[in-house]
């Protein structure tokens, strides 16, 4: 495919032929925006729909859109018996535990706080990678971890209320941090499964487990919902969070992993806490203190440092073999 070429037809119209890489880059940026905006949308919808009902409903839409794409692409597959229990365990970890912590946490804290603290996921991934000897910790990563932890302390302790178990956002802040830790572990554990399943297949399995479990848990609350009192914007929040933030976003993210690689794709995650913080302030009119702004800056700096990679040094002294010429 020709990289971003402009062709003039006989009528003088400009037809853009956009390269595959450009489409992927634009799509990944869109995912970062979708995830960042999701914090404010979920926070707003939870004022009308309880967390258990919201989670159960949105995962139905998420699983549906992923399976539609899977069937459309013809990626049929079977799951060996030995994988069933590990996959169910992964589904419960990544959906029941993580999603439960996420929904409950965001219901008890600012969307801006949640966006920044959930952005520490790359830091937890770096720590787990070092602990399980998948990737060694270097100086930059260590500085990133220290900076992120310092930022979290500033955010949690810098609220308008005094730092205490009874402060308005303390429970939510701690719960969101727990969600980030869980997702970091889930990310590391997912690597072995992605050697046997394509990203879309693995996403379909995880989304299905999440949809079944979370819908059953939320069913008693769903049956008691007063549907006629729920606003259109709250219904839109369910659709947005399910179809876009989980379903479509995961598919685009996985496609990015296949096309431009994991390292390149993961850099877009650094945009999420920054934009999430902005959306929380602009859309929900959330008021952060000076300490929380400082903490947010430290967390974002820590995320960047934890993911920074120095370019490999070229070995100029190495001789080129005849066969390599």
C-alpha positions in Angstrom: 0.0 0.0 0.0 1.3 3.5 -0.9 2.1 5.6 2.2 -0.4 8.4 2.3 -0.5 9.3 -1.4 -2.8 11.9 -2.9 -4.2 11.0 -6.3 -6.0 13.6 -8.4 -8.8 12.2 -10.6 -10.1 13.6 -13.8 -12.7 15.8 -11.9 -10.1 17.4 -9.8 -11.1 15.5 -6.6 -8.4 14.5 -4.1 -8.5 10.8 -3.1 -6.4 9.9 -0.1 -4.8 6.5 0.1 -3.9 6.1 3.7 -1.3 3.5 4.7 -2.1 0.7 7.0 0.3 2.0 9.6 -1.4 5.4 9.7 -4.8 3.8 10.2 -3.4 1.7 13.1 -1.7 4.7 14.7 -5.0 6.8 14.5 -7.0 3.9 15.8 -4.7 3.4 18.9 -4.9 7.1 19.6 -8.7 6.8 19.4 -8.6 3.9 22.0 -6.6 6.1 24.4 -9.4 8.8 24.1 -12.1 6.2 24.5 -10.5 4.8 27.7 -9.8 8.2 29.1 -13.4 9.5 28.5 -14.8 6.2 29.9 -13.9 7.3 33.5 -16.1 10.3 33.4 -18.9 8.5 31.5 -19.0 5.6 34.0 -18.9 8.0 36.9 -21.9 9.9 35.5 -23.9 6.7 34.7 -23.3 5.3 38.2 -25.3 8.2 39.7 -28.4 6.5 38.2 -27.4 2.8 37.8 -25.9 0.8 40.6 -22.4 -0.7 40.0 -23.4 -4.3 39.9 -26.2 -3.7 37.3 -23.9 -1.5 35.3 -21.1 -4.0 35.1 -23.5 -6.9 34.3 -25.2 -5.0 31.5 -22.1 -3.5 29.8 -20.3 -6.8 29.6 -23.2 -8.3 27.7 -22.7 -5.7 25.0 -18.9 -6.1 25.1 -19.0 -9.9 24.7 -21.5 -9.6 21.9 -19.4 -7.2 19.8 -16.3 -9.3 20.2 -18.1 -12.5 19.1 -19.6 -10.7 16.1 -16.1 -9.7 14.9 -14.7 -13.2 15.8 -17.4 -14.9 13.7 -17.1 -12.4 10.9 -13.4 -13.1 10.7 -14.0 -16.9 10.8 -11.6 -17.5 13.7 -13.2 -20.7 15.0 -11.3 -22.5 17.7 -11.6 -25.1 20.4 -10.4 -25.0 24.0 -8.5 -28.1 25.3 -9.8 -29.6 28.6 -6.5 -28.7 30.3 -7.1 -25.0 29.6 -10.6 -24.7 31.0 -9.8 -24.2 34.6 -6.9 -21.8 34.0 -9.0 -19.8 31.6 -11.9 -19.6 34.0 -9.5 -18.5 36.7 -8.1 -15.8 34.4 -11.6 -14.7 33.5 -12.5 -14.3 37.2 -9.3 -12.4 37.9 -9.6 -10.0 34.9 -13.3 -9.5 35.0 -14.9 -10.4 38.3 -12.1 -9.1 40.6 -10.7 -6.3 38.4 -14.0 -5.0 37.1 -15.6 -5.2 40.5 -12.8 -3.1 42.0 -12.9 -0.7 39.1 -16.6 0.0 39.3 -16.8 0.2 43.1 -13.6 2.3 43.2 -14.8 4.9 40.7 -18.1 5.1 42.4 -16.3 6.3 45.6 -13.6 8.6 44.1 -13.1 11.3 41.5 -12.9 10.1 37.9 -9.7 12.1 37.6 -8.2 10.3 40.5 -9.2 6.9 39.1 -7.8 7.7 35.6 -4.4 8.7 37.0 -4.1 5.8 39.5 -5.3 3.2 37.1 -2.6 4.5 34.8 0.0 3.0 37.2 -0.8 -0.4 35.6 2.5 -0.3 33.5 4.4 0.3 36.8 2.8 -2.8 38.3 3.6 -4.8 35.2 7.2 -3.7 35.4 7.4 -4.8 39.1 5.7 -8.2 38.4 8.0 -8.7 35.3 11.0 -8.2 37.5 9.7 -10.4 40.3 8.9 -13.3 37.9 12.2 -12.7 36.1 10.5 -11.9 32.8 12.2 -8.5 32.5 14.8 -7.0 34.8 14.3 -3.7 36.6 16.7 -1.0 35.5 17.4 2.5 36.9 14.7 4.2 34.9 12.0 1.7 35.8 13.0 1.9 39.5 12.8 5.7 39.4 9.4 5.3 37.6 8.1 3.1 40.4 9.3 5.4 43.1 7.8 8.4 41.3 4.4 6.7 40.8 4.2 5.5 44.4 5.0 9.0 45.6 2.3 10.4 43.3 -0.2 8.0 44.7 0.6 9.1 48.2 0.1 12.7 47.2 -3.3 12.0 45.5 -4.7 9.9 48.3 -3.5 12.2 51.1 -4.1 15.5 49.2 -7.9 15.5 49.2 -10.0 18.3 50.5 -10.7 16.2 53.5 -8.0 15.2 56.0 -6.2 11.9 55.3 -8.2 9.3 57.1 -10.3 6.1 56.6 -13.4 8.3 56.8 -12.4 10.8 54.0 -14.7 10.9 51.0 -12.4 9.5 48.4 -10.0 7.3 50.5 -11.9 4.0 50.0 -12.3 4.7 46.3 -8.7 5.6 45.8 -7.4 2.5 47.6 -9.9 0.3 45.7 -8.7 1.7 42.3 -5.1 1.1 43.3 -6.1 -2.5 44.1 -7.7 -2.7 40.6 -4.4 -1.5 39.0 -2.4 -4.2 40.9 -4.9 -6.9 39.8 -4.8 -5.9 36.2 -1.0 -5.8 36.3 -0.9 -9.4 37.4 -3.5 -10.3 34.9 -1.4 -8.8 32.1 1.6 -10.9 33.1 -0.4 -14.1 33.4 -2.0 -13.5 30.0 1.2 -13.9 28.1 1.3 -17.7 28.2 -2.3 -17.9 26.9 -1.5 -15.6 24.0 1.0 -18.1 22.7 -1.9 -20.5 22.1 -4.7 -18.3 21.2 -5.0 -15.2 19.0 -5.7 -11.9 20.8 -9.3 -11.9 19.5 -9.9 -15.5 20.6 -8.5 -14.8 24.0 -10.6 -11.6 24.3 -13.7 -13.5 23.3 -13.1 -16.2 26.0 -12.4 -13.6 28.7 -15.4 -11.4 27.7 -17.7 -14.4 27.7 -16.6 -15.5 31.2 -17.0 -11.9 32.4 -20.4 -11.5 30.8 -21.8 -14.7 32.4 -20.4 -14.1 35.9 -21.0 -10.4 36.1 -24.5 -10.6 34.7 -25.5 -13.3 37.2 -24.1 -11.3 40.1 -25.9 -8.2 39.0 -29.1 -10.0 38.0 -30.9 -9.4 41.4 -30.2 -5.6 41.1 -31.0 -5.6 37.4 -34.5 -7.0 38.1 -35.1 -4.2 40.6 -34.0 -1.4 38.2 -36.7 1.2 37.5 -35.9 1.4 33.8 -38.3 4.3 33.1 -36.5 6.5 35.5 -33.0 6.0 33.9 -32.0 8.8 31.6 -30.9 8.4 28.0 -27.4 9.5 28.9 -27.1 6.7 31.5 -28.2 4.1 29.0 -25.7 5.6 26.6 -23.0 5.2 29.3 -23.8 1.4 29.4 -23.5 1.2 25.6 -20.4 3.3 25.4 -18.5 1.5 28.2 -19.5 -1.9 26.9 -19.3 -1.6 23.2 -16.6 1.0 22.8 -14.5 0.9 26.0 -14.4 -2.9 26.3 -15.4 -4.5 23.0 -14.1 -2.2 20.2 -11.2 -0.8 22.2 -9.9 -4.3 23.0 -10.1 -5.4 19.4 -8.3 -2.3 18.1 -5.6 -2.7 20.9 -5.1 -6.4 20.0 -4.9 -5.5 16.3 -2.2 -2.9 17.2 -0.2 -5.6 19.0 -0.2 -7.7 15.9 0.6 -4.9 13.5 3.0 -2.5 15.1 4.1 -4.6 18.1 3.6 -4.5 21.9 6.1 -1.8 22.8 4.9 0.6 20.2 1.2 0.0 21.0 1.7 0.2 24.8 3.1 3.8 24.5 -0.5 5.0 23.8 -1.5 3.9 27.3 0.5 6.8 28.6 -2.0 9.2 27.2 -4.9 7.7 29.2 -4.2 9.1 32.6 -3.4 12.6 31.2 -6.6 12.8 29.2 -8.7 11.1 31.9 -7.5 13.7 34.4 -8.6 16.5 32.0 -12.0 14.9 31.2 -12.7 14.5 34.9 -12.1 18.2 35.6 -13.7 19.6 32.4 -16.8 17.3 32.1 -17.6 16.6 35.8 -16.2 19.9 37.2 -14.1 17.9 39.7 -12.0 20.1 41.9 -8.5 18.7 42.8 -6.2 20.2 45.4 -2.6 21.4 44.7 -1.2 18.2 46.2 -3.4 16.1 43.9 -2.1 17.9 40.9 1.4 17.4 42.0 0.6 13.7 42.7 -0.9 13.3 39.2 2.2 14.8 37.6 4.4 12.4 39.6 2.3 9.4 38.6 2.4 10.3 34.9 6.2 10.9 35.1 6.6 7.5 36.8 4.5 5.8 34.1 6.7 7.3 31.3 10.0 6.4 33.1 8.8 2.9 33.8 8.1 2.3 30.1 11.1 4.2 28.7 13.6 2.2 26.7 17.0 3.5 25.8 17.9 2.9 22.1 20.2 -0.1 21.7 23.9 0.9 21.1 25.3 -0.1 17.8 28.4 -2.3 17.9 30.8 -0.4 15.6 33.7 -2.7 16.4 32.0 -5.8 15.2 33.3 -7.1 11.9 30.8 -8.0 9.1 31.0 -11.6 8.0 31.2 -12.3 4.2 27.8 -14.0 4.3 26.2 -10.9 5.8 27.4 -8.5 3.1 
